[in-house]
Amino acid sequence: MDLFNRNINNTTNLLPFDGKVNYYGQIFTDQQIQILYQKLMNNIQWQQDEIMMFGKLIITKRKVAWYADQELDYTYSKKTKKAILFTPELLEIKDLVEKQCNETFNSCLLNLYHNGDEGMGWHADAEKELKPNGAIASVSFGAHRKFVFKHKEKETLVETMLDNGSLLVMKDQTQQYWLHQLPKSKRIKTPRINLTFRTII
């Protein structure tokens, strides 16, 4: 593995307009990835997500967790989550992410996708608690998965692959003008853990 991803230019904007997304590739060593993946699997307080859809409460197969540096609330899909304090491994990941992208974060929403049958539909991370136009840093461990952006008005599509141990950062007006999704795929048989570091105001 090339730790510094010399073949990836992390200053390149993946979006053609109305926002900024930078992909850093793999930012952890292979050994770090293996250790952190196991710690996240075993030490995070995972639970099935609850969302309101068309007036009905839906329990997802995908599992989630909400962590922060203090007891912050976060509401999405009409459900409010109360944060658990950061674990040592989350602080370790956050520190490296902040150094890579020169941003600071106070919270993290984690998702556990058991296989390719589980994904995430089109949405934008634009909840009122989030810092306006603030950066959201997405870290991936486990299965390689496709990640897709769609412009809200022009319906322009941008696709990228998220590798094991990689970092992708969305910032500026991205959430205002773009939706994103993690498509399902029958070919994916192994889990993926996603951490999205955010700033709650």
C-alpha positions in Angstrom: 0.0 0.0 0.0 1.1 3.5 -0.8 0.2 5.4 2.4 0.4 8.8 0.7 -1.7 7.8 -2.3 0.6 9.4 -4.8 -1.7 8.5 -7.6 -4.6 10.3 -6.0 -4.8 14.1 -6.0 -6.8 15.0 -2.9 -7.1 18.6 -4.0 -9.1 17.6 -7.0 -12.8 18.5 -6.7 -14.9 15.5 -7.7 -17.9 17.7 -8.3 -18.1 19.8 -11.5 -19.9 22.7 -9.8 -22.0 23.8 -6.7 -19.9 22.2 -4.0 -16.6 20.5 -3.2 -15.8 16.9 -2.6 -12.2 15.7 -2.1 -11.1 12.0 -2.1 -7.9 11.2 -0.2 -7.8 7.5 -0.8 -6.4 5.2 1.9 -5.1 7.2 4.8 -4.4 4.4 7.3 -1.8 1.6 7.1 -2.9 -1.9 6.5 -2.2 -2.8 10.1 -4.2 0.2 11.4 -7.1 -0.8 9.2 -7.2 -4.3 10.5 -7.0 -3.2 14.2 -9.4 -0.3 13.9 -12.0 -2.4 12.0 -12.1 -5.0 14.7 -12.3 -2.4 17.5 -15.1 -0.6 15.8 -17.0 -3.9 15.2 -16.6 -5.0 18.9 -16.6 -1.7 20.9 -19.1 0.5 19.2 -22.6 0.4 20.7 -24.4 -0.5 17.5 -28.1 -0.5 17.2 -30.6 -0.8 14.4 -31.7 2.5 13.0 -35.2 3.9 13.3 -36.5 6.2 10.7 -39.9 7.7 9.9 -40.9 7.1 6.2 -44.3 8.0 4.9 -45.7 8.3 8.4 -44.5 4.8 9.4 -41.6 3.7 11.7 -39.1 1.7 9.8 -36.4 -0.5 11.6 -33.4 -0.9 9.3 -31.1 -3.9 8.9 -28.2 -1.4 8.8 -26.9 -0.5 12.3 -25.9 2.9 13.5 -24.3 4.7 16.4 -23.9 8.4 17.3 -20.8 9.6 19.2 -19.5 13.0 20.2 -17.1 14.9 22.5 -20.2 15.8 24.7 -23.8 14.8 25.0 -25.0 16.3 21.8 -28.4 15.6 20.2 -28.8 14.9 16.5 -32.2 14.6 14.7 -32.7 13.1 11.3 -35.7 11.3 9.8 -37.7 12.7 12.7 -35.8 10.7 15.3 -33.4 12.2 17.8 -30.2 10.5 19.0 -28.3 11.3 22.1 -24.5 11.0 21.7 -22.2 8.6 23.5 -18.8 10.0 24.3 -16.0 9.2 21.9 -14.1 6.0 22.4 -10.3 5.9 22.2 -10.3 4.4 18.7 -12.8 7.1 17.5 -10.5 9.8 18.9 -7.5 8.2 17.1 -9.4 8.1 13.8 -10.7 11.7 14.3 -7.2 13.0 15.0 -5.8 11.6 11.8 -8.8 12.8 9.7 -8.5 16.3 11.1 -4.8 16.4 10.2 -5.4 15.2 6.7 -8.2 17.6 5.8 -7.3 20.5 8.1 -10.8 20.6 9.7 -12.1 20.0 13.2 -15.1 17.9 14.2 -17.1 17.3 17.4 -19.3 14.3 16.5 -19.5 11.2 14.4 -22.4 9.2 12.9 -21.4 5.6 12.2 -23.1 3.1 9.9 -22.6 -0.6 9.7 -23.6 -2.2 6.4 -23.5 -6.0 6.8 -23.3 -6.6 3.1 -24.4 -5.2 -0.3 -28.1 -5.8 0.4 -27.9 -2.8 2.7 -27.4 0.7 1.4 -28.5 4.3 1.8 -30.9 6.1 -0.5 -30.7 9.6 -1.9 -30.3 12.2 0.8 -28.4 15.3 1.9 -26.8 15.9 5.3 -28.5 19.2 5.9 -30.0 18.9 9.3 -30.4 22.2 11.3 -27.9 21.1 14.0 -25.0 20.9 11.5 -22.6 23.8 10.9 -23.8 25.5 7.7 -21.6 24.5 4.7 -19.4 22.7 7.2 -17.1 19.8 6.2 -18.3 16.2 6.6 -15.5 13.7 6.6 -16.5 10.1 5.5 -14.1 7.3 6.5 -14.6 3.7 5.2 -13.5 0.4 6.7 -14.2 -3.0 5.1 -15.9 -3.6 1.8 -15.2 -1.4 -1.2 -18.5 0.4 -2.1 -19.7 2.7 -4.8 -20.7 6.2 -3.7 -22.8 8.4 -6.0 -23.7 12.1 -6.1 -26.7 13.6 -7.9 -27.3 17.3 -8.5 -30.7 18.4 -7.1 -31.6 20.4 -10.2 -29.5 19.3 -13.1 -29.5 15.6 -12.1 -25.8 15.4 -13.0 -24.3 12.1 -11.6 -20.8 11.7 -10.2 -19.6 8.2 -9.1 -16.6 7.2 -7.1 -15.4 4.1 -5.2 -14.7 4.2 -1.5 -11.7 2.0 -0.6 -10.9 0.2 2.7 -9.3 2.8 5.0 -10.2 5.7 2.8 -11.3 9.3 3.5 -13.7 11.4 1.5 -14.6 15.0 2.5 -17.7 16.9 1.5 -17.8 20.7 2.1 -19.0 24.1 1.1 -22.3 24.0 -0.7 -22.3 20.3 -1.4 -25.3 19.5 0.9 -27.3 22.4 -0.5 -27.0 21.4 -4.1 -26.3 17.7 -4.2 -27.8 14.4 -2.9 -25.7 11.3 -2.3 -26.3 7.6 -1.9 -24.7 4.3 -1.2 -26.2 1.9 -3.8 -27.0 -1.7 -2.9 -25.0 -4.4 -4.7 -25.6 -8.2 -4.7 -21.9 -8.7 -5.4 -20.9 -7.3 -2.0 -20.8 -10.1 0.6 -18.7 -8.5 3.4 -19.4 -5.6 5.9 -18.5 -2.0 5.6 -18.2 0.4 8.5 -18.7 4.1 7.6 -17.8 7.0 10.0 -19.0 10.5 9.1 -17.4 13.1 11.2 -19.4 16.3 11.6 -19.6 19.6 13.5 -22.8 20.2 15.5 -23.4 23.8 16.5 
